[in-house]
Amino acid sequence: MNSTLTSVEGKRIKTIELIAFVIASILGVIFHFLYNWTGQIRFVGFFVPVNESIWEHLKLIFYPITIVSLAEYYLCKIRTPDFLCIKVRSIWVGMLSTVVIFYTYVGVWGGVIEWLNIVVYFIAMAIAYYFSCKRLIHSGQTKNTPILCIVSFAVVAILFMIFSLYPPAIGIFAAP
């Protein structure tokens, strides 16, 4: 089934996704500091970083995109057939981009550069929203399995909670 949107609908999606990118990025910046601002409340730590590890910082992609996607669906009434799977995939793309870009630059540069971490975050968010925008405009061109999208989303959300309390002793869970 090909449900490529009309030019007007495509422009509307592009505008919404650009605004969503800005809002989600700002939410991520706020989330970065929220754990300390709340006095390190454990429950808050399930949704925002509790330390400077890469794993914890993936929450800055996962939860802001999730929140903004809900707003997109309900407030902007984006009703493409693959909306759920597209948004879950865009979260995966953003998180993967974060990991790949971070470890690439650290490997090349030989160490962590704090200001570059901020740039990596915004690049990863931009990649996630670019992916989302393109897929929403060309929605319905691929077969999706919504149950797989829901399960993968739920598994990651649960892992964020578990690993916030009990991080494994491997690199991605250690503060750089």
N, C-alpha and C positions, 0 to 999 in steps of 0.2 A: 504494500500500500504506500503510495507516494502522497504525502500530505504537505509538500513544500508550501509555505505560506505565501500570500500575495506580497507585493512590494510594500504596501502600506502596513500590513501586519508584521512583516519583517523589520521595518523601521521602528515600529512600536516595541518589538522584542529587543532590538538593539538598544533603544533608549532605556527600557526597563532594566536590562542587564547592566548597562553602564551605571545607572543609579544604584542598583543592587550591589555592584562591585564597590562603589564608594562607601555605602552604608555598612556592608559586611567588613570592609577593611577598617573602618573606624571602630566598629564593634570589636574587632580583633585587637586593636590597639588598647582599647579600654579593658578587654578581657586579660591582656597581658599583666595589668597591674591589679586586677580585681581581688585576687587571692590575698595579697598583702593589705589592700585597702579594707578588706572585711575582717582583718585580724586573723587570717589564716584559718578560716572556718573550713573544716574538712569537707562538708557537703559542697561548698563552692569549688573546692579543688577537684571535684569530679568533672567539672565543666571548663575550668580554666587552668593554665599552667601552675604547678606547685613548685617548680624549679626551672632551671635554665636548660634542661635536656631537650634534644630535638623532639623526642616522643611527646613530651608535654606541650611543646610549641605547635604540634600538629593540631591540638585542640583549637588553636587560633584560626585554623582553616575550617575544621569540622563543624564546630558549633555556630560561628557567625554565618556560614553559608546555609546551614540548616535553618536557623531563625529567619534569615532574609528570604530563603526559598518558601517558607510557609507564608510569609507576607506576600511574596510574588503570586503564589497560588490563590490565596484568599482575597487579597486586596486588589491585585492587578488582574485577577481572573485569567491567568494564563492556563489554558486548558488543552495543551497539546497532548496527544496520546501517550507519549513517553516521558512526561514531565518528571515523574518520580525517579525513574531510572537515569534520566539525563542529569538530574541534580545530584544523585548519589555518585554517579560516575565523575561529575565535575569535582566533587569533594575528593574522590580518589586521585584524580589528576592533580589537584592542588597540593594534596599531601605528598604524592610521589615527587612532584616538582620541587617541593621544599627539600626533601631528603636528597634528591639527586643534585640540585644546585648547591646546597650547603656542603655536602661531602666532596663535591668536585672542587669548589673554590678552596676549601680547607686543604685538600690534597695538593692542589696546585700552589697555593700561597704558603702552605706550611703552618698555618695557624688560623685562629678565629679572629675576625675583625668585626667588632660590635656593630658599627654603622652598616657594614655589608649584610649582616643578618637582617636588618630592617629592610634593606633593598630586596633581599631574597624573599622575605615575606610578601612584599607588594608584588613582586614578579610572579610568585606562585599564585596569589589571588587573581592577578590579571590573567594568567594562563587558565585557571579554573573557570573564570567567567567568559573568557574567549571560547573555550570548549563548550560551555553551556549555551552560549548565544548561538554558535554555529549549529549545534545539535537541535536546539529548540526551533530554529528557522527551518531545518530540514527534518523535522520530527516525523516519525512513522516510517522511515526508510529502512529501519533495521528491526529485527525481531528482538523483543525484550522479554525478560522473565522477571516480572515485578517481584515475585517471591524471593528470587536471588538478590535483588537490589535491597529489599527490606531486611533480609537475613544478614547480608554483608554490613549494612548500616548498623543494625542492632549489635552484631558481634564487635564491631569497632567501638561503639559506645560503651559496651560492657567492659571491653579491654581497657579503655581509658580509665574507667572507675577502678578496676582491679589493679592496674599497673601504677595508678597514682598512689595507692596504698602500699603495694608490694612490687616495686620495680625490679625486673631481672637485672643481674649483674653483667650487662652487655653494653656496648658503646652507645647505642641510640638512646638508652635510658640514663646515661651519665651526663652530668653537666659538662659542657666543653671547657 
